[in-house]
Amino acid sequence: MTLAFLWLAASAGALSLVTPCVFPMIPITVSYFTTHNGVDRRTALRNAVVFGLGIVLPSRR
């Protein structure tokens, strides 16, 4: 993997955050994780995985 490809992939990922379908998800994600901040590390990791899979899996066909 070249450094140029890695830079391109990181830049494309960062630019995708401002697309209309992703941008509204940022405050939702932040509020979800800030309201669950009093739990232990294991529970926080489980919540993060469930949250991520809940976004990714329904969109796959």
BELDA-V46366 format. One record per residue. N is the residue number from 1. RES is the residue in three letters. NEAR is the number of other ideal C-beta (glycine too) atoms within 8 Angstrom. Layout:
<<N	RES	NEAR> <N	RES	NEAR>>
This chain:
<<1	MET	3> <2	THR	5> <3	LEU	5> <4	ALA	6> <5	PHE	8> <6	LEU	9> <7	TRP	8> <8	LEU	8> <9	ALA	8> <10	ALA	8> <11	SER	8> <12	ALA	8> <13	GLY	8> <14	ALA	7> <15	LEU	8> <16	SER	8> <17	LEU	9> <18	VAL	6> <19	THR	8> <20	PRO	5> <21	CYS	6> <22	VAL	10> <23	PHE	9> <24	PRO	8> <25	MET	9> <26	ILE	9> <27	PRO	7> <28	ILE	8> <29	THR	9> <30	VAL	8> <31	SER	8> <32	TYR	9> <33	PHE	12> <34	THR	7> <35	THR	6> <36	HIS	10> <37	ASN	7> <38	GLY	3> <39	VAL	7> <40	ASP	5> <41	ARG	5> <42	ARG	6> <43	THR	9> <44	ALA	12> <45	LEU	8> <46	ARG	8> <47	ASN	11> <48	ALA	9> <49	VAL	8> <50	VAL	8> <51	PHE	11> <52	GLY	8> <53	LEU	8> <54	GLY	8> <55	ILE	9> <56	VAL	8> <57	LEU	7> <58	PRO	6> <59	SER	6> <60	ARG	5> <61	ARG	2>>
